[in-house]
Amino acid sequence: MSVLDLDAITQESLIAKGGRKWSTFPGSIGAFIAEMDFGVAPAVRQALREIDERDLYGYAPYALTADLKSATADFCLDRYGWQIPTDHIEPASDVIAAFVGVLTHLTPVDTPIVLPTPAYMPFFDVAKVTGRELIEVPMLRSETGWSMDLDAIADALTPGATLVLCNPHNPIGKVYTESELLALAEVVESAGARVFSDEIHAPVVYDPARHTPYATLTDATAAHTTTATAASKAFNIPGLKCAQLILTSAEDRQTWAQKGQFVSGAASNPGILATTAAYNSSRDWLADITGYLKGNRDMLTDLVSTLLPNAAYFQPEGTYLAWLDLRGYGLETDLAKHIESRAEVAVTEGRLCGAVGAGHIRVNFALPRPLLSEAIERIARNL
C-alpha cells in the first residue's frame, strides 16, 4: 500500500471492522491498544485462506510447527545476524503466556520479578497471577534520553530473580545499545539472576537505531536468558495467537521438554501459518510499513513540539508507541479518562505502566496520518 492509500483509511472504515481498538470507546480515535490500522501483508492473507483450503481445523501437524521454527530462525538471521538452531525455538500463544510459562517452569517459586518502569501493562498482571513479588525500578530520564538505573537493579536482584528486559522498550520506545546491554548483563550475572527478554517490537526499529538480541551478547547472557518474540506487532496479527520462545540455555531446554508442552502447544494454526508467511514472504511489506511509521513518528514529534509545548517527550527509536509526559498541564490522575471523555481520543493511562506513569499517557501512532494529526490536535485543544 502506498502512503496515499494509508492516508486515505477513514475512521468510519476502521469502526466498521468492529475491532477492539475502534469499538471500546465509541466515537473516539483509537490510539491505545498496540495494533496498527493498516491491514496485513498479502502473503498473510493468502496463508489464512490456506486454513480453509487445506481444511486445517485440527491439531497443528508437526510439519507446520517445523516451518514456523525455520521461518523464525531465517528471519532472526537476516534481521539481526542471530543464528538460532531451530530446536531452540518453541511456539506459544503469546509473549505473556510464554512469560508465565518461564516463571512457572524455569524459576524458583519464591523469586521476584524485577521490572524497569514505565513498563508494558500486563507484566504487572503476571506478578499477580503467579503470586510473585514485583519490584519496580524506575528508568532514569535525563535531558537527552532514557537509561536503566543499574545500581537500583543491582539492589533489587537476588539469586534466581527474573529481570524483565523489554527491547525495544514499551512504552518509551527506547532501543538499547550493545554497550548498555553489556553493562546490564554484568549486573545480572553478578546477582545470579536471569532475564526474560521481550523482543516483540524488535522488527520495528528506526534508523540509525539497531536491535541487538540480548541473548547474543555473550555465553553468559545466552545461559541466563529466555527470549520471547512474535510477528504480532510488526506484521499486525496479534489476534492470531502465535509467539516464539527462544531457549538459549541447554538446561532450560531440557526442563522445557519435560514441562513446557502446554505452553508450546497453545499456538493456533492460523497464527502459525500467518507468522510463517510474515517472516518468509512479507519483509518488503514490513519495510514499507516501517517507512510510513517513521513518517508518523516524525510528524508526531513536530505536532507535540508545536501544539503541546509543555509536554516532555523523547522521540521513540522503535515501536509505534509514544510516551508523553503531560504533568506540565497540571493533570496527574485519570488523565486517559479525561482525554477520552473531553477530546474523544482513546489513549493508555500512564499509571497502568507503573507508579512513575502518573501524569503520562501512551499514544499509539500507528494511525492514518490525518487521524494522528486530528488526535494530537484534539488533545492539545483540550489541555
Secondary structure per residue as TSV (DSSP state, phi and psi in degrees):
chain	resnum	aa	ss	phi	psi
A	1	M	-	360.0	139.7
A	2	S	-	-82.5	169.5
A	3	V	H	-57.2	-41.2
A	4	L	H	-63.2	-38.9
A	5	D	H	-62.5	-44.7
A	6	L	H	-69.8	-40.4
A	7	D	H	-61.7	-29.5
A	8	A	T	-80.6	-8.0
A	9	I	-	-64.1	128.0
A	10	T	-	-102.6	159.5
A	11	Q	H	-62.1	-37.3
A	12	E	H	-62.3	-42.0
A	13	S	H	-68.2	-34.4
A	14	L	H	-70.6	-39.1
A	15	I	H	-64.5	-38.6
A	16	A	H	-63.3	-26.4
A	17	K	H	-66.8	-28.4
A	18	G	T	82.0	14.3
A	19	G	-	-71.7	165.1
A	20	R	H	-62.4	-36.0
A	21	K	H	-59.8	-31.0
A	22	W	H	-115.4	3.4
A	23	S	H	-114.4	-17.0
A	24	T	S	-68.4	-38.4
A	25	F	S	-123.0	82.4
A	26	P	T	-55.0	132.6
A	27	G	T	89.3	-11.6
A	28	S	S	-100.3	151.4
A	29	I	E	-70.6	128.3
A	30	G	E	-85.5	106.1
A	31	A	-	-134.0	33.6
A	32	F	S	-112.4	-70.1
A	33	I	S	-67.0	145.5
A	34	A	S	-86.8	78.5
A	35	E	-	-142.2	161.7
A	36	M	-	-98.0	163.7
A	37	D	S	-103.4	21.7
A	38	F	S	-111.5	17.6
A	39	G	-	71.8	-154.6
A	40	V	-	-134.4	168.1
A	41	A	-	-68.0	149.5
A	42	P	H	-55.5	-38.3
A	43	A	H	-64.8	-32.3
A	44	V	H	-68.5	-43.3
A	45	R	H	-59.7	-42.7
A	46	Q	H	-65.0	-37.9
A	47	A	H	-61.8	-37.0
A	48	L	H	-72.5	-30.1
A	49	R	H	-64.5	-32.1
A	50	E	H	-61.4	-31.3
A	51	I	H	-53.7	-47.7
A	52	D	H	-76.8	-41.8
A	53	E	H	-61.4	-36.8
A	54	R	T	-95.7	-1.0
A	55	D	T	57.8	44.7
A	56	L	-	-89.8	62.8
A	57	Y	-	-103.3	1.0
A	58	G	S	-94.4	-162.1
A	59	Y	S	-67.1	150.2
A	60	A	-	-64.1	123.7
A	61	P	-	-67.5	153.2
A	62	Y	H	-60.9	-32.9
A	63	A	H	-63.1	-35.2
A	64	L	H	-63.8	-45.0
A	65	T	H	-66.9	-37.9
A	66	A	H	-62.3	-40.5
A	67	D	H	-62.8	-40.3
A	68	L	H	-60.9	-46.5
A	69	K	H	-62.8	-42.2
A	70	S	H	-64.5	-41.9
A	71	A	H	-64.2	-40.9
A	72	T	H	-62.2	-46.5
A	73	A	H	-62.3	-42.9
A	74	D	H	-64.4	-42.2
A	75	F	H	-64.4	-44.7
A	76	C	H	-65.8	-36.3
A	77	L	H	-66.5	-45.9
A	78	D	H	-68.6	-38.6
A	79	R	H	-84.5	-40.8
A	80	Y	H	-122.8	-2.7
A	81	G	-	71.1	23.4
A	82	W	-	-99.4	112.7
A	83	Q	-	-92.7	110.5
A	84	I	-	-115.6	121.8
A	85	P	-	-60.3	138.6
A	86	T	G	-63.6	-25.0
A	87	D	G	-77.7	1.2
A	88	H	G	-91.9	-4.9
A	89	I	E	-107.9	129.6
A	90	E	E	-124.8	137.9
A	91	P	E	-74.6	160.8
A	92	A	E	-154.8	166.9
A	93	S	S	-71.8	-40.9
A	94	D	-	-160.8	174.0
A	95	V	H	-65.3	-38.9
A	96	I	H	-68.9	-39.1
A	97	A	H	-61.6	-39.0
A	98	A	H	-63.0	-40.1
A	99	F	H	-64.2	-44.2
A	100	V	H	-59.7	-41.7
A	101	G	H	-63.6	-41.5
A	102	V	H	-62.2	-47.0
A	103	L	H	-60.9	-43.5
A	104	T	H	-68.4	-41.7
A	105	H	H	-103.3	-20.6
A	106	L	H	-118.1	-1.8
A	107	T	S	-130.1	150.5
A	108	P	-	-61.7	144.2
A	109	V	T	-66.7	-24.0
A	110	D	T	-99.3	16.6
A	111	T	-	-98.0	148.1
A	112	P	-	-86.7	167.7
A	113	I	E	-103.0	127.6
A	114	V	E	-107.2	121.9
A	115	L	E	-126.8	109.4
A	116	P	E	-65.2	132.7
A	117	T	E	-121.7	151.9
A	118	P	S	-68.6	150.6
A	119	A	-	-137.9	162.2
A	120	Y	-	-57.4	130.7
A	121	M	T	-56.8	-44.5
A	122	P	H	-62.8	-17.2
A	123	F	H	-62.1	-31.6
A	124	F	H	-69.2	-37.4
A	125	D	H	-67.8	-35.3
A	126	V	H	-59.6	-41.1
A	127	A	H	-59.8	-41.4
A	128	K	H	-67.4	-43.8
A	129	V	H	-64.3	-39.6
A	130	T	H	-91.1	-5.1
A	131	G	T	72.0	20.8
A	132	R	-	-88.2	147.0
A	133	E	-	-66.9	135.6
A	134	L	E	-112.8	123.8
A	135	I	E	-110.7	112.7
A	136	E	E	-83.4	131.7
A	137	V	E	-122.2	102.8
A	138	P	E	-61.1	139.3
A	139	M	-	-66.6	154.7
A	140	L	E	-93.5	134.3
A	141	R	E	-120.9	119.5
A	142	S	-	-105.5	-170.5
A	143	E	S	-71.6	-17.2
A	144	T	S	-109.6	-12.2
A	145	G	-	158.4	-165.7
A	146	W	E	-102.2	151.3
A	147	S	E	-150.8	157.0
A	148	M	-	-77.9	145.1
A	149	D	-	-86.5	89.1
A	150	L	H	-65.8	-33.3
A	151	D	H	-65.1	-43.3
A	152	A	H	-68.8	-35.9
A	153	I	H	-64.8	-42.3
A	154	A	H	-60.5	-40.0
A	155	D	H	-66.8	-32.2
A	156	A	H	-81.8	-31.0
A	157	L	-	-75.2	139.6
A	158	T	-	-130.8	164.6
A	159	P	T	-54.7	127.1
A	160	G	T	87.1	-8.4
A	161	A	-	-64.9	156.3
A	162	T	E	-114.6	116.7
A	163	L	E	-88.2	130.6
A	164	V	E	-91.4	118.4
A	165	L	E	-107.2	120.8
A	166	C	E	-110.8	110.9
A	167	N	S	-142.4	113.6
A	168	P	S	-58.9	150.3
A	169	H	B	-87.0	111.8
A	170	N	T	-86.6	120.5
A	171	P	T	-107.0	3.3
A	172	I	T	-87.7	-12.4
A	173	G	T	77.1	13.0
A	174	K	B	-75.0	137.5
A	175	V	-	-110.7	118.3
A	176	Y	-	-76.0	139.0
A	177	T	-	-80.4	163.5
A	178	E	H	-60.1	-40.5
A	179	S	H	-65.8	-37.4
A	180	E	H	-64.8	-41.1
A	181	L	H	-68.8	-37.5
A	182	L	H	-64.6	-39.5
A	183	A	H	-64.0	-40.1
A	184	L	H	-64.7	-41.1
A	185	A	H	-59.9	-37.5
A	186	E	H	-61.6	-41.3
A	187	V	H	-65.2	-45.0
A	188	V	H	-64.1	-45.8
A	189	E	H	-66.1	-39.1
A	190	S	H	-63.4	-31.6
A	191	A	H	-84.7	-9.9
A	192	G	T	67.7	31.5
A	193	A	-	-101.3	-176.0
A	194	R	E	-136.2	169.3
A	195	V	E	-124.6	134.3
A	196	F	E	-103.9	112.2
A	197	S	E	-101.1	109.7
A	198	D	E	-88.9	106.6
A	199	E	-	-118.1	34.9
A	200	I	T	-65.2	-29.8
A	201	H	T	-93.1	6.1
A	202	A	T	-56.5	-34.7
A	203	P	T	-69.4	-14.6
A	204	V	-	-107.5	84.6
A	205	V	B	-131.8	140.1
A	206	Y	-	-104.7	134.8
A	207	D	T	-54.0	142.3
A	208	P	T	-91.0	7.3
A	209	A	-	-64.3	151.1
A	210	R	-	-136.5	138.1
A	211	H	-	-84.1	130.3
A	212	T	-	-116.3	113.5
A	213	P	-	-62.1	126.8
A	214	Y	G	-58.6	-38.3
A	215	A	G	-67.1	-17.2
A	216	T	G	-85.6	-5.2
A	217	L	S	-65.5	-51.8
A	218	T	-	-149.5	171.0
A	219	D	H	-60.8	-34.7
A	220	A	H	-66.9	-42.6
A	221	T	H	-68.6	-36.1
A	222	A	H	-60.4	-38.3
A	223	A	H	-76.2	-29.6
A	224	H	T	-105.7	16.4
A	225	T	E	-124.8	141.1
A	226	T	E	-116.2	137.3
A	227	T	E	-115.9	135.6
A	228	A	E	-122.4	137.3
A	229	T	E	-146.7	178.6
A	230	A	E	-170.7	162.1
A	231	A	S	-86.7	-0.6
A	232	S	T	-63.3	-39.4
A	233	K	T	-82.1	-50.1
A	234	A	T	-69.4	-32.4
A	235	F	T	-108.5	6.2
A	236	N	T	64.8	45.7
A	237	I	-	-129.9	43.2
A	238	P	G	-64.2	-27.2
A	239	G	G	-74.7	-7.5
A	240	L	G	-89.9	-9.2
A	241	K	-	59.6	73.5
A	242	C	-	-154.8	115.6
A	243	A	E	-122.2	173.2
A	244	Q	E	-129.5	127.6
A	245	L	E	-104.0	124.5
A	246	I	E	-108.5	116.1
A	247	L	E	-104.7	100.4
A	248	T	-	-93.1	0.2
A	249	S	-	-102.8	127.4
A	250	A	H	-61.8	-37.3
A	251	E	H	-65.3	-42.0
A	252	D	H	-62.7	-41.9
A	253	R	H	-62.8	-38.3
A	254	Q	H	-65.5	-43.9
A	255	T	H	-66.2	-41.8
A	256	W	H	-62.9	-38.6
A	257	A	H	-59.9	-28.7
A	258	Q	H	-89.0	-30.2
A	259	K	H	-125.6	-11.8
A	260	G	-	-96.5	11.4
A	261	Q	H	-65.0	-30.5
A	262	F	H	-73.9	-27.8
A	263	V	H	-75.4	-48.2
A	264	S	H	-66.5	-24.6
A	265	G	T	-89.6	6.4
A	266	A	T	-96.7	-5.2
A	267	A	-	-70.5	143.5
A	268	S	-	-88.8	154.3
A	269	N	H	-57.6	-47.2
A	270	P	H	-58.0	-40.8
A	271	G	H	-65.4	-41.6
A	272	I	H	-63.4	-48.5
A	273	L	H	-63.9	-43.7
A	274	A	H	-66.4	-41.0
A	275	T	H	-65.3	-42.7
A	276	T	H	-60.1	-43.4
A	277	A	H	-66.1	-37.4
A	278	A	H	-63.7	-50.1
A	279	Y	H	-67.6	-39.0
A	280	N	H	-83.3	-35.8
A	281	S	H	-131.2	11.8
A	282	S	-	-129.1	24.5
A	283	R	H	-72.0	-33.2
A	284	D	H	-66.1	-40.2
A	285	W	H	-60.3	-44.0
A	286	L	H	-61.5	-41.2
A	287	A	H	-62.2	-42.0
A	288	D	H	-65.0	-44.9
A	289	I	H	-67.0	-38.8
A	290	T	H	-63.3	-38.1
A	291	G	H	-61.5	-42.2
A	292	Y	H	-65.2	-42.2
A	293	L	H	-63.0	-38.5
A	294	K	H	-61.6	-41.8
A	295	G	H	-61.6	-40.0
A	296	N	H	-62.0	-45.5
A	297	R	H	-58.7	-45.8
A	298	D	H	-65.7	-38.8
A	299	M	H	-64.8	-41.1
A	300	L	H	-61.2	-42.1
A	301	T	H	-58.2	-43.8
A	302	D	H	-65.8	-41.5
A	303	L	H	-64.5	-43.5
A	304	V	H	-64.0	-43.9
A	305	S	H	-60.7	-39.6
A	306	T	H	-83.0	-45.9
A	307	L	H	-97.5	-22.1
A	308	L	-	-126.3	63.9
A	309	P	T	-65.0	-20.4
A	310	N	T	-89.6	1.8
A	311	A	-	-86.9	145.4
A	312	A	B	-102.8	133.9
A	313	Y	-	-161.1	132.5
A	314	F	-	-109.2	130.2
A	315	Q	-	-60.8	125.7
A	316	P	-	-67.5	144.7
A	317	E	S	-91.2	-16.9
A	318	G	B	-155.4	174.1
A	319	T	S	71.8	178.0
A	320	Y	S	-120.5	39.9
A	321	L	E	-121.6	137.9
A	322	A	E	-119.3	139.8
A	323	W	E	-111.7	110.5
A	324	L	E	-108.1	126.0
A	325	D	E	-92.3	109.4
A	326	L	-	-108.3	19.4
A	327	R	G	-63.9	-21.6
A	328	G	G	-66.3	-9.3
A	329	Y	G	-102.5	7.4
A	330	G	T	79.8	16.0
A	331	L	-	-118.5	125.9
A	332	E	-	-129.9	-12.0
A	333	T	S	-122.1	143.0
A	334	D	S	51.2	40.5
A	335	L	H	-67.0	-45.2
A	336	A	H	-63.4	-40.2
A	337	K	H	-62.9	-41.7
A	338	H	H	-61.3	-45.6
A	339	I	H	-69.0	-39.7
A	340	E	H	-67.1	-42.8
A	341	S	H	-74.7	-33.0
A	342	R	H	-101.9	-34.7
A	343	A	H	-102.7	-9.7
A	344	E	-	55.7	48.5
A	345	V	E	-131.0	123.5
A	346	A	E	-91.7	115.2
A	347	V	-	-125.7	173.8
A	348	T	E	-93.7	130.4
A	349	E	E	-64.5	126.8
A	350	G	G	-61.5	-32.7
A	351	R	G	-65.8	-19.2
A	352	L	G	-70.1	-13.8
A	353	C	G	-98.5	11.1
A	354	G	-	123.5	166.7
A	355	A	G	-59.1	-30.5
A	356	V	G	-71.5	-7.3
A	357	G	G	-85.1	-1.9
A	358	A	T	-57.9	131.5
A	359	G	T	83.3	7.3
A	360	H	E	-118.7	161.0
A	361	I	E	-135.8	152.0
A	362	R	E	-104.9	128.7
A	363	V	E	-117.3	126.1
A	364	N	E	-85.0	115.1
A	365	F	-	-99.4	17.0
A	366	A	-	-83.8	57.2
A	367	L	S	-115.3	156.6
A	368	P	-	-56.0	140.6
A	369	R	H	-57.8	-39.3
A	370	P	H	-60.1	-36.5
A	371	L	H	-73.8	-35.2
A	372	L	H	-63.5	-44.8
A	373	S	H	-61.3	-44.1
A	374	E	H	-62.1	-40.2
A	375	A	H	-61.2	-47.9
A	376	I	H	-68.7	-36.6
A	377	E	H	-63.4	-41.1
A	378	R	H	-63.3	-45.1
A	379	I	H	-61.5	-44.6
A	380	A	H	-63.6	-42.8
A	381	R	H	-61.8	-38.9
A	382	N	H	-69.2	-44.5
A	383	L	-	-72.5	360.0
